[in-house]
Amino acid sequence: MSRALLFLVTLCPSIVFADELNSGDTAWILTSTALVLFMTLPGLALFYSGLVRAKNVLSVLMQCFAIACLVSIMWMVGVYGLAFGDGDSINKIIGLGNFMISDIKLESMSGTIPEMVFFMFQMTFAIITPALIVGGFAERMKFSAVLWFSAIWLVLVYAPVCHWVWGGGWLSDLGFMDFAGGAVVHINAGVAALVAAVVIGNRKGFPQTPMPPHNMTIVVTGAAMLWVGWFGFNGGSALTAGAGAGMAIAVTHISAAAGSIAWMMCEWIKFKKPSVLGIVTGMVAGLGTITPASGYVGPMGGLLIGLLAGVICFFATQYIKRVLKIDDSLDVFPVHGVGGILGTLLTAVFYANSFGGLATDESYSIVSQLGVQALGAVATIAWCGLITFGLLKLIDMFIGLRVDEDEETEGLDLVLHNERGYNM
């Protein structure tokens, strides 16, 4: 018996641990939980804060940190129950029960791991999803509006979609495949960011005024943390420490590398010089696109998905900014949204044995599964888009979404937080 279990038995001798508890699986999911939180704090926080102008660096750090705290409390109070409650509740749309996680006991199990470990692991997914949306309205949204939006969006958008896919909902019943969050996290965050960017409007001066990242060193540091943390994101979603987790980590790494190279080459050809920003953005595109497929494809699938992600997300970014002139400030939709949609669809293709996938059913049909994947992607886009639009309009009506022009010019760090990121 491990020291931890011996301590718990000594402290609470009446506890009976389930026979199926696997200490290796539990240790891996505990590690993965820490890795996924590491993706948000500090990874995403540093990545995003380096991309904005110096006068707004603290505002982005504050938003990411505050969202992590807010979502953690809400997840415990009731959102976990909405996402993973009774699968038969309300026609497979939303879960019910587990208020204040009252149904989780120390001995409660989720497969081979304690349910409290599963609760914590899924909490980190709920944290990073609204934090990703910050990139769509960076440098211009009121902090109070960010908090209200994140809290209500978590309940109305994230929890239902999570339930559909992972909580026994209607998409799960159809056989929809989303290993680690292509629809639940990336399509959701990407669509919400795009809608927010359109509703709140472009930053003052966009696109005429150049708005380059203020600190590329911080950007690369944050990006490197995202790459490492993503091993917990995808590998942990296997919920075991076995071969499935190993393959998920392998294809995740391959896709990230391929996405980086593909984006860099696109930039090199189009603009004659490859940028550091480009190679790290390509990495994020590769990571986001492989996410839904990471537990279903082999190394060849990971390579091809990463290459396609780098190219398609690159051109999607150019189209959103240069043609449509939508100020999705930190490219959340073209990277995460487009990547999530692409990965969700390609999962159906590269799952097949003929493409080196891990399908075990000899009767597996790419066409049939592609239809299910497309339905899941469209449903997520529609639900997220409509609810996000209505929610933003409602918040704007009551408290306002955006700081005024003078405050935007001065910078959110001083205006909203009375602090400076750099005292020089």
C-alpha positions as CSV (number, residue, x, y, z in Angstrom):
1,M,0.0,0.0,0.0
2,S,1.4,3.5,-0.9
3,R,2.1,6.0,1.7
4,A,-0.8,8.2,0.5
5,L,-3.3,5.4,0.7
6,L,-1.9,4.3,4.1
7,F,-2.3,7.9,5.3
8,L,-5.9,8.0,4.1
9,V,-6.8,4.7,5.6
10,T,-5.2,5.7,8.9
11,L,-7.1,9.0,8.9
12,C,-10.4,7.5,7.7
13,P,-10.4,3.7,8.5
14,S,-14.0,3.3,7.3
15,I,-13.0,4.1,3.7
16,V,-13.2,1.2,1.2
17,F,-11.2,1.8,-1.9
18,A,-12.7,0.4,-5.2
19,D,-11.0,-2.8,-6.5
20,E,-10.5,-1.2,-9.9
21,L,-8.3,1.7,-8.7
22,N,-5.1,1.8,-10.7
23,S,-2.4,3.8,-9.1
24,G,-0.5,4.2,-12.4
25,D,-3.5,5.6,-14.2
26,T,-4.3,7.9,-11.3
27,A,-0.7,9.2,-11.1
28,W,-0.8,10.0,-14.9
29,I,-4.1,11.8,-14.7
30,L,-2.9,13.8,-11.7
31,T,0.2,14.8,-13.7
32,S,-1.9,15.6,-16.8
33,T,-4.2,17.8,-14.7
34,A,-1.1,19.8,-13.7
35,L,0.1,20.0,-17.3
36,V,-3.3,21.3,-18.6
37,L,-3.4,23.9,-15.9
38,F,0.2,24.8,-16.8
39,M,-1.1,25.4,-20.4
40,T,-3.4,28.2,-19.1
41,L,-1.3,29.5,-16.2
42,P,1.4,30.4,-17.2
43,G,1.4,29.1,-20.8
44,L,-1.6,30.8,-22.5
45,A,-1.3,33.8,-20.2
46,L,2.3,34.5,-21.3
47,F,1.6,33.6,-25.0
48,Y,-1.4,36.0,-25.2
49,S,0.2,38.8,-23.1
50,G,3.3,38.9,-25.3
51,L,1.2,39.3,-28.4
52,V,-0.6,42.5,-27.3
53,R,0.8,46.0,-26.9
54,A,2.8,46.8,-23.8
55,K,0.0,49.0,-22.4
56,N,-2.3,46.0,-22.2
57,V,0.0,43.2,-21.1
58,L,-1.3,43.1,-17.5
59,S,-5.0,43.2,-18.6
60,V,-4.5,39.9,-20.5
61,L,-2.6,38.3,-17.6
62,M,-5.4,39.4,-15.3
63,Q,-8.1,38.1,-17.5
64,C,-6.5,34.6,-17.8
65,F,-5.8,34.4,-14.1
66,A,-9.3,35.6,-13.1
67,I,-11.0,33.2,-15.5
68,A,-9.0,30.3,-14.0
69,C,-10.3,31.3,-10.5
70,L,-13.9,32.0,-11.5
71,V,-14.3,28.8,-13.6
72,S,-12.8,26.6,-10.8
73,I,-15.4,27.8,-8.3
74,M,-18.3,27.5,-10.8
75,W,-17.1,24.0,-11.8
76,M,-17.4,22.9,-8.2
77,V,-20.7,24.6,-7.5
78,G,-22.6,23.1,-10.4
79,V,-21.1,23.2,-13.9
80,Y,-19.5,19.8,-13.5
81,G,-22.9,18.4,-12.9
82,L,-24.3,20.1,-16.0
83,A,-21.5,18.7,-18.1
84,F,-21.2,15.2,-16.6
85,G,-24.6,14.7,-14.9
86,D,-27.2,12.1,-15.8
87,G,-26.9,11.4,-19.5
88,D,-30.7,10.9,-19.9
89,S,-31.5,14.4,-18.5
90,I,-33.5,16.7,-20.7
91,N,-33.3,14.6,-23.9
92,K,-29.5,14.3,-23.8
93,I,-29.0,18.1,-24.0
94,I,-27.7,18.9,-20.5
95,G,-26.8,17.0,-17.3
96,L,-28.4,17.5,-13.9
97,G,-27.4,16.9,-10.3
98,N,-24.1,16.8,-8.4
99,F,-24.6,20.3,-7.0
100,M,-21.5,21.3,-5.0
101,I,-20.1,17.9,-6.2
102,S,-22.2,16.3,-3.4
103,D,-22.3,13.0,-5.3
104,I,-18.5,12.6,-5.3
105,K,-17.1,10.7,-2.3
106,L,-13.5,9.9,-1.6
107,E,-14.2,6.3,-2.8
108,S,-16.1,7.4,-5.9
109,M,-14.5,6.0,-9.1
110,S,-14.4,7.1,-12.7
111,G,-13.0,4.0,-14.5
112,T,-9.7,3.2,-12.9
113,I,-9.2,6.6,-11.3
114,P,-10.9,8.4,-8.4
115,E,-13.8,10.6,-9.6
116,M,-12.3,13.6,-7.9
117,V,-9.2,13.2,-10.1
118,F,-11.5,13.1,-13.2
119,F,-13.3,16.1,-11.8
120,M,-10.1,18.1,-11.5
121,F,-8.8,17.0,-14.9
122,Q,-12.0,18.1,-16.6
123,M,-11.9,21.4,-14.6
124,T,-8.7,22.4,-16.4
125,F,-10.4,21.9,-19.8
126,A,-13.2,24.2,-18.6
127,I,-10.7,26.8,-17.5
128,I,-8.7,27.0,-20.7
129,T,-11.7,27.2,-23.1
130,P,-13.0,30.6,-22.0
131,A,-9.4,31.8,-21.5
132,L,-8.8,31.1,-25.2
133,I,-11.6,33.4,-26.2
134,V,-9.8,36.3,-24.6
135,G,-7.7,36.5,-27.7
136,G,-10.7,37.6,-29.8
137,F,-11.5,40.7,-27.8
138,A,-8.1,41.5,-26.3
139,E,-7.2,45.2,-25.7
140,R,-10.7,46.6,-25.7
141,M,-13.2,44.8,-23.5
142,K,-14.1,45.9,-20.0
143,F,-12.8,43.6,-17.3
144,S,-16.3,43.3,-15.7
145,A,-17.7,42.3,-19.1
146,V,-15.0,39.6,-19.5
147,L,-16.0,38.1,-16.1
148,W,-19.8,38.2,-16.8
149,F,-19.3,36.8,-20.3
150,S,-17.0,34.0,-19.2
151,A,-19.2,32.9,-16.3
152,I,-22.5,32.8,-18.3
153,W,-20.8,31.4,-21.5
154,L,-19.4,28.5,-19.4
155,V,-22.9,27.5,-18.3
156,L,-24.8,28.1,-21.5
157,V,-22.3,27.0,-24.1
158,Y,-19.4,25.0,-22.7
159,A,-21.4,22.8,-20.3
160,P,-24.0,21.7,-22.9
161,V,-21.5,20.9,-25.7
162,C,-19.3,19.1,-23.2
163,H,-22.3,17.0,-22.2
164,W,-23.3,16.3,-25.8
165,V,-19.8,14.9,-26.5
166,W,-18.4,13.5,-23.3
167,G,-21.2,13.4,-20.8
168,G,-23.5,10.8,-22.5
169,G,-25.4,13.3,-24.6
170,W,-26.9,13.0,-28.1
171,L,-23.6,13.4,-30.1
172,S,-22.0,10.7,-28.0
173,D,-25.0,8.4,-28.8
174,L,-24.4,9.1,-32.6
175,G,-20.7,8.0,-32.2
176,F,-19.2,11.4,-32.6
177,M,-15.4,11.3,-32.1
178,D,-13.7,14.0,-30.2
179,F,-10.8,12.6,-28.2
180,A,-9.6,15.7,-26.4
181,G,-11.7,18.7,-27.3
182,G,-11.8,19.5,-31.0
183,A,-15.4,20.6,-30.7
184,V,-15.8,21.0,-27.0
185,V,-12.7,23.3,-26.6
186,H,-11.4,24.5,-30.0
187,I,-14.5,25.0,-32.2
188,N,-16.3,26.5,-29.2
189,A,-13.5,28.9,-28.3
190,G,-12.8,29.8,-32.0
191,V,-16.4,30.6,-32.9
192,A,-17.0,32.5,-29.7
193,A,-13.9,34.6,-30.3
194,L,-15.0,35.4,-33.9
195,V,-18.5,36.4,-32.8
196,A,-17.0,38.5,-30.0
197,A,-14.6,40.2,-32.4
198,V,-17.5,41.1,-34.8
199,V,-19.9,42.3,-32.0
200,I,-17.3,44.4,-30.1
201,G,-15.7,45.8,-33.2
202,N,-12.1,46.3,-34.3
203,R,-9.5,47.9,-32.2
204,K,-9.0,51.6,-32.8
205,G,-6.7,52.0,-35.8
206,F,-7.1,48.4,-37.1
207,P,-6.1,47.5,-39.8
208,Q,-4.3,50.6,-40.9
209,T,-2.2,51.0,-37.7
210,P,0.4,48.2,-37.2
211,M,-0.1,46.5,-33.8
212,P,2.8,44.0,-33.5
213,P,3.5,41.9,-30.4
214,H,5.3,43.9,-27.8
215,N,7.4,41.0,-26.5
216,M,8.2,38.0,-28.7
217,T,10.4,36.5,-26.0
218,I,7.3,36.1,-23.7
219,V,5.3,34.8,-26.7
220,V,7.8,32.0,-27.4
221,T,8.1,31.2,-23.7
222,G,4.3,30.8,-23.5
223,A,4.2,28.8,-26.7
224,A,6.8,26.4,-25.4
225,M,4.7,25.9,-22.3
226,L,1.7,25.2,-24.4
227,W,3.5,22.5,-26.4
228,V,4.6,20.7,-23.2
229,G,1.3,21.1,-21.5
230,W,-0.6,19.7,-24.5
231,F,0.8,16.3,-23.7
232,G,-1.4,16.3,-20.6
233,F,-4.3,17.7,-22.7
234,N,-4.3,14.9,-25.3
235,G,-2.3,12.2,-23.5
236,G,-4.4,12.6,-20.3
237,S,-7.6,12.2,-22.3
238,A,-6.9,8.5,-22.6
239,L,-7.6,8.4,-18.9
240,T,-5.1,5.6,-18.6
241,A,-1.3,5.4,-18.5
242,G,-1.2,2.8,-21.3
243,A,-0.5,2.6,-25.0
244,G,-3.4,4.9,-25.9
245,A,-1.8,7.8,-23.9
246,G,1.6,7.0,-25.5
247,M,0.2,7.1,-29.0
248,A,-1.8,10.3,-28.3
249,I,1.4,12.1,-27.1
250,A,3.4,10.8,-30.1
251,V,0.9,12.1,-32.7
252,T,0.4,15.3,-30.8
253,H,4.2,16.0,-30.9
254,I,4.4,15.1,-34.6
255,S,1.5,17.3,-35.5
256,A,2.9,20.3,-33.6
257,A,6.2,20.0,-35.4
258,A,4.6,19.5,-38.8
259,G,2.3,22.5,-38.2
260,S,5.2,24.7,-37.3
261,I,7.2,23.7,-40.4
262,A,4.2,24.1,-42.7
263,W,3.3,27.6,-41.4
264,M,6.9,28.6,-41.6
265,M,7.2,27.5,-45.2
266,C,4.0,29.3,-46.2
267,E,5.3,32.5,-44.6
268,W,8.7,32.1,-46.2
269,I,7.2,31.7,-49.6
270,K,4.6,34.5,-49.3
271,F,6.6,37.1,-47.3
272,K,10.2,36.0,-48.2
273,K,11.2,35.7,-44.5
274,P,10.0,33.2,-41.9
275,S,9.1,34.8,-38.6
276,V,9.3,33.5,-35.0
277,L,5.6,34.4,-34.5
278,G,4.8,32.3,-37.6
279,I,6.5,29.1,-36.4
280,V,5.0,29.2,-32.9
281,T,1.5,30.0,-34.3
282,G,1.9,27.0,-36.7
283,M,2.7,24.9,-33.7
284,V,-0.5,25.9,-31.9
285,A,-2.4,25.2,-35.1
286,G,-0.9,21.7,-35.3
287,L,-1.7,21.1,-31.7
288,G,-5.3,22.3,-31.9
289,T,-6.0,20.4,-35.1
290,I,-4.7,17.0,-33.8
291,T,-6.6,17.3,-30.6
292,P,-9.9,15.6,-31.6
293,A,-8.0,12.9,-33.5
294,S,-5.1,12.3,-31.1
295,G,-6.5,9.1,-29.7
296,Y,-7.7,7.7,-33.0
297,V,-4.9,8.1,-35.5
298,G,-1.4,6.8,-36.0
299,P,1.9,8.7,-36.7
300,M,1.2,9.2,-40.4
301,G,-2.2,10.7,-39.6
302,G,-0.5,13.0,-37.1
303,L,2.0,14.1,-39.7
304,L,-0.6,14.8,-42.4
305,I,-3.0,16.5,-40.0
306,G,-0.2,18.8,-38.8
307,L,0.9,19.7,-42.3
308,L,-2.7,20.5,-43.4
309,A,-3.2,22.5,-40.2
310,G,-0.2,24.7,-40.8
311,V,-1.2,25.5,-44.4
312,I,-5.0,25.9,-44.0
313,C,-4.8,27.9,-40.7
314,F,-2.2,30.2,-42.2
315,F,-4.4,31.1,-45.1
316,A,-7.4,31.3,-42.9
317,T,-5.6,33.9,-40.7
318,Q,-4.7,35.9,-43.8
319,Y,-8.3,35.8,-45.0
320,I,-9.8,36.9,-41.7
321,K,-7.5,39.8,-41.2
322,R,-6.7,41.0,-44.7
323,V,-9.8,40.3,-46.7
324,L,-12.7,40.3,-44.1
325,K,-10.8,42.8,-41.9
326,I,-12.1,41.2,-38.7
327,D,-10.0,42.1,-35.7
328,D,-9.8,38.7,-34.0
329,S,-6.8,40.1,-32.2
330,L,-4.8,37.0,-31.5
331,D,-6.2,34.8,-34.3
332,V,-8.3,32.5,-32.1
333,F,-10.8,31.6,-34.9
334,P,-8.4,30.9,-37.8
335,V,-6.1,28.9,-35.5
336,H,-8.4,27.2,-33.0
337,G,-11.7,27.4,-34.7
338,V,-10.6,26.4,-38.2
339,G,-8.1,23.9,-36.7
340,G,-10.8,22.4,-34.5
341,I,-13.2,22.0,-37.5
342,L,-10.5,20.6,-39.7
343,G,-9.3,18.1,-37.1
344,T,-12.8,17.0,-36.3
345,L,-13.5,16.2,-39.9
346,L,-10.1,14.6,-40.6
347,T,-10.6,12.3,-37.6
348,A,-13.1,10.3,-39.6
349,V,-10.5,9.9,-42.4
350,F,-7.3,9.1,-40.6
351,Y,-9.1,6.8,-38.1
352,A,-9.4,4.2,-40.9
353,N,-6.8,1.4,-41.0
354,S,-6.0,2.2,-44.6
355,F,-4.6,5.6,-43.4
356,G,-2.7,4.0,-40.5
357,G,-5.5,4.7,-38.0
358,L,-6.5,2.7,-35.0
359,A,-10.0,1.6,-36.1
360,T,-10.7,-2.0,-34.9
361,D,-14.1,-2.4,-36.6
362,E,-13.5,-3.9,-40.1
363,S,-16.8,-2.5,-41.3
364,Y,-15.7,1.1,-40.4
365,S,-17.0,3.6,-43.0
366,I,-15.1,6.9,-43.5
367,V,-18.1,8.4,-45.3
368,S,-20.6,7.5,-42.6
369,Q,-18.3,8.7,-39.8
370,L,-17.5,11.9,-41.7
371,G,-21.3,12.7,-41.7
372,V,-21.4,12.3,-38.0
373,Q,-18.3,14.5,-37.5
374,A,-19.7,17.2,-39.8
375,L,-23.0,17.2,-37.9
376,G,-21.2,17.6,-34.6
377,A,-19.1,20.4,-35.9
378,V,-22.1,22.3,-37.4
379,A,-24.2,21.8,-34.2
380,T,-21.4,23.2,-32.1
381,I,-20.8,26.1,-34.4
382,A,-24.6,27.0,-34.5
383,W,-25.1,26.6,-30.8
384,C,-22.0,28.5,-29.8
385,G,-22.5,31.2,-32.4
386,L,-26.1,32.0,-31.5
387,I,-25.7,31.8,-27.7
388,T,-22.5,33.9,-27.8
389,F,-24.1,36.6,-30.0
390,G,-27.1,36.9,-27.7
391,L,-25.1,36.9,-24.6
392,L,-22.7,39.6,-25.8
393,K,-25.7,41.8,-26.8
394,L,-27.3,41.3,-23.4
395,I,-24.1,42.2,-21.5
396,D,-23.6,45.3,-23.8
397,M,-27.2,46.4,-23.0
398,F,-26.7,46.2,-19.2
399,I,-23.0,47.1,-18.5
400,G,-21.4,47.7,-21.8
401,L,-18.8,45.6,-23.5
402,R,-16.1,48.0,-24.5
403,V,-14.0,50.7,-22.9
404,D,-14.2,54.2,-24.5
405,E,-11.7,55.4,-27.1
406,D,-9.6,57.5,-24.7
407,E,-9.3,54.6,-22.3
408,E,-8.4,52.2,-25.2
409,T,-5.7,54.7,-26.3
410,E,-4.3,55.0,-22.7
411,G,-4.3,51.2,-22.3
412,L,-6.3,48.8,-20.2
413,D,-3.5,48.2,-17.6
414,L,-3.8,51.8,-16.2
415,V,-7.4,52.3,-16.9
416,L,-8.8,49.1,-15.5
417,H,-6.1,47.9,-13.0
418,N,-4.1,51.1,-12.2
419,E,-0.9,49.3,-12.9
420,R,1.8,49.2,-15.5
421,G,3.4,46.0,-16.9
422,Y,6.8,47.8,-17.3
423,N,8.1,50.7,-15.2
424,M,10.8,52.2,-17.3
